[in-house]
Amino acid sequence: MIIQLKNGATKDQYNKITKELINKGYEIKDVSSDQVIVFGVIGDTAALDERDMYAYEGVFKVTRIQTPFKKASRSFKKDDTVIDLGDNVKIGGGHFQMMAGPCSVETEPLLIETAKAVKEGGGTILRGGAFKPRTSPYSFQGHGLEGLKMLRRVANQFDLKVVSEIMASDDLPHFESYVDIIQVGARNMQNFQLLKALGQSRKPILLKRGLSATIEEWLMSAEYIMAGGNESVILCERGIRTFEKYTRNTLDISSVLAVRELSHLPVIIDPSHAAGKYSMIEDLSLASVAVGADGLIVEIHPQPEIAYSDGAQSLKLDKYLSMMDKIHQLKALMERIRK
């Protein structure tokens, strides 16, 4: 619920309204400007009748936010959220970042070779799986904590940030120590206990869309994290499950536009998991830039043929560098067009 006070409303009137709402268990988010006094009422406002709010002196307008996600809603916060990772690496609000690396952290020499290419191509964030959720229990499950440490060591050599996927809240202390962005995979998008734990973290969270999740369900998962106090959430569209079998998933590129209308959170695209085919990654990446995504996360590998996982959807390093040249050109063109 959003409450706007009349022009000339007094501080005493503001204090009386907000104090009584706080006493009822609601959180107040003040978003006032020099011209208008506006604040949000956060919590389960279903029992709060907006018509009753007009009984308070000074109230001009009461707007109930219809969406079930409050903190993630564009109605509540007009300006784009910008995630600042430090060292001038920002995501959202016009800041585009490339995240790239292998599906799984394998060996340190291979990771060094990959990180060097990530940097050379203009990427700023090294991705890699240390704890791997796999469909088959017999597939490679990752190196765990040692994988995180390897990611950190290698990323530091090339002044890169690190993003990696968390599987269980018990591992959160390790992720707090070694990564810059904690990724929540598609399978865990509605693991609400994990989301609540991440709400207590101060690390940015990269939240992937679930295999069959609607955009509203995706944003509600973001709300779980934000309700816990962590408002640094990056959304990631990675393809959804449809009846089509030619590609691994179906990339819902329109979700970028939908999220921009519904939410202030940055949204990036993962073309690798969407297509499952390396031959499609470049064109899907370029389309993502054109539609206005805040970044990309792609899988690359020096030798995809011998990768421990997801080799079929991993770009070779020279293909990645070639793609990045085109992305930089397209980004510059799109910036001119949008001015």
N, C-alpha and C positions, 0 to 999 in steps of 0.2 A: 504494500500500500504506500502511496506517495501523497504527502500532504503539503500543500502550498499555502502560505499565509498571505493575508491581505497586505497591500502596500501600507506602510505605516504601523504594522503590527509591532507590539512592544516586546522587549526581551522577557518581561514577566509573563506575557501570554505564551510565548514560546516555551519558557521553562515549565509552566504549569502543564501544558499538553504533553511535553516529552517526559516529564517526571512521572506522570500518571501512567503513561504507556510503558515506561521502564518498570514501574512497580507491578504491572500486569505480566511482566516477563518478556516484553519485546525489546529488540535491539534497535537503536536509533542510528541511522546513517545520514549525517548532515551533508547535503550537496548544495548548499546555498552559494549565491554569488553576491556581488555588490548590488545587483538590481532586484533580486528576489530571494525570499527565504523559503527553502524547500528541504524536506527531509524524508527519508524512507523509513518505513516501519517494517522491520524484518522479524519473521517468526511465522507461526501458523495463525494468520489473520482471519481464518474462516469464521471465527466467533466474534469478530470485530465488524460491526455494521458501520459502513462508511457514513451513512446518514446521521448516526449519532455523533460523529466527529464535528458536525456543523454546530453542535451545541456549545462548543468551545469558542470563546471570543477570539477573533483574529483569523479564523480559518476561512480561506477563500475557495480552495478547490481540493477535493479528495479523489484520488484515482486509485482504483483497485487494479493491481497488476494481475492479469488473467493467467499468465503463464505460471506453472508450478515452480519454475526456477526463478528465484528472485535476484540473488547476487550475480548470476551469470547473464541477467537480462539486459538487453539494450535499452529497455524502457527505464531501467533504474540508473544505468550509467551510459551516457551518450558517447563519451570519448572512448576511443579504442584503448584497450589495455596493452601496455608495452612491457614485455618481460626483459629485464636488464640482467644479463649474465656477467657483467663486468668486462673490462678491456674493450669497450665499445662494441660489444656483441649484444644486439637487441633484436627482439622478435615482436612483430606487431606494430600497428600504427605507421605503416610504410617501411618498416625495417624487415628486409627479407634475408633469411639465412639458409644455408645449405648444410644438411647433416648427411654424412656418408660414411660408409665403412662396411665391414663384413657382417653377414647374418650372425655368425658366431665368432667369438675370439678363439683363435686356433693356436698359432705359434707367434712368438714375439717378432722374429724376422719378417713374417708375412704381414703382421700388423704395422710394423715400421714402414714397410714398402707401401702399404695402403694409406697410412696417415700422411706420408710424404705427398702422395697424389692428391689426397683431399685438400691439403694446404695449397698445393700448386694450382689446383683448379679454382681456388677462391672459397673453398668450404671453410667453415669456422668450427664445426662440431663433429667429433668422431663418434660414430655409432658402433655398437658391437654388443652381442649378447653374451653374458657371462652365466646367467641362469636361464636356460632355454626351455620354454614350454613346447613340447613336441607331441604330435598326434600319437605317435608310436612310443611305447615305453622302452623300445629297444634302440631308438635313435639317440644320437649324441645329445647330451643334456647340458653341456657347457662346463667350463672350468670353475664356476662358482666364484668364491672370494678371490682366488688367485687370478681369475679372469678380470675382475674389477681392478685389481692392483696393476695388472699388465696394461689395461686401457689407460689408467691414470699416468703411468710412467711414460708410455708412448705419446700420449696427448701432450704432456708437458714438454716433450722434446720439440714439438712443432707448434707450440702455443695454441693448441686447440682445446675446446671444451669437450665434455664427455656426456653422452646420453646412453643409458642402458636400462633394460627392463627388469623390474622387480616382480617377484612371484609371491612373496610372503612378507607380512609385516615384521616377522622376526628378523629379516635381513635388513630392515631399515637403517640401523646404525652403520652398517657397512656402506650402504648407498650414500648416507649423509657424509661419509668420510671420503669417498672416492669419485663421485659423479657430480655433474653440474645440473643435469636434468634427469629426473626419475621417470622412466616410461612405464605406463600401465598398458599392457597388451589388450588386444580385442577380447580375448577370453576372460579377462579380469575386469572388464568395464563395469560389470555389475557385481563385483566382489565388494559389497558395501563395507565389510569390516576392514578390508585393505584400504578402501577409499577414506574411511574415517581416520585410520592411522596416518595416512598421507596428509590429511587435513591438519595434523599437528606438526608436520614438517615445514621447514622454511625453504626447502628446495623447490624450484619450479617443477610442475608435473606435466608430462606429455601424455595426454589421455587419448588413446586410440578408440575409434568407434567400433562397437561390437559387431559381430558377423551379421546379425539380423536386427540391429537396433535402429529405432527411428531417431530422427534428429532430436526430438524432445527427450527421449530416454537418454541419449548421449549427453545432452545438456543437464539433465537431472543428475547424472553421475558426476559431472563437473560441480554441480551444486553441493553434493555430498562433501567434496574436498573443500570447497570454499566456505561452507557452513562451519567447518572445523577451524577456520581461521587462515587457511592458506589460499590466497586469492590469485596466486601465480600459476594459472592453468593454461596450457596450450592444447588445443584440440587437433586431432590428427585423423583425417579421412583416409582409410586404407582399403576401401572397397567393401561392399556388402554382398551377402550371399543371395543370389537370384537363381532362376531356373537355367541360366546360361552356363554351359560347361566348357566352352572353348577357352575362356580365361579362368584364372584361379578364383577371382571374385569380380564383381562389377563395380568399377570406379564411379561413384556418385559425385561427379565434379560440380554439380549444381549445389551440393551441400556447402561449398565455400560461400556461395551467394546467400544461401538460406541462413547460415550462421551469422553472416555480416548483418543481416536484417534483424535477427533475433537476439544476438549476443555481441558483447564488446570484446570477447576473448579472441586472441589470435588463432588462426586455423591454418594448418599445413597439410600437405598431401604426401602419401606414401605410394608411389606408382609401382614399386616392386611387388608388394603384397597384393596390390589391386589386380595387376595383370598376371603375375607369375611367369612372365616371359620377358627375357632381357631385350628382345627385339622391339618391344612396345614402350620401354621405359622413357626413351628420349622424347618421343612425341607426346606422351602423357605428361611428362615434366614440362614441356613447352606450353601445353594446354593449361597446366596448373598455373604457370606464370601469367599467362594471358588472362585468366579468369580472376586473378588477384590474390592467390594464396600467399600467405606470409612466409612460406618456406617449403622445403622439400626434405624428405628423408629417404635416401636411396641406398640399396645394397650394391657394393662394389667389391671386387676381389681380384688379386693378381692372376689367379688360375681358377676360374669358376668350375672347371671340369673336375677338380679334386677338392672342392670346398666341402667342409664337414656338413653343411646344410644350405639349402636354397641356392645352389649353384645355378640352376636354370633361370633364376630371376636376378642374377647378379651381373652387373656390367664389368667388363674388363677395364683396366685402368685407363688405357688409351681412349676407349669409348667414352668413359666418364669425362676425361679432359676435353674431348671434342664436344660433348654435350654441354659442358660448362661454358665453352666459348659462345655457343648459340644462346644459352640462357642469359649471359651477360648482355649480349646484343639485344635480345628480346626485352629484357628488363628495361634497358635504356629507351627503347622504342615505346614501350607501354607507359613509361613515366612521362614522355613527351605527349602522348595521345591523351592521357588523363588530365593534363594540366588545363 
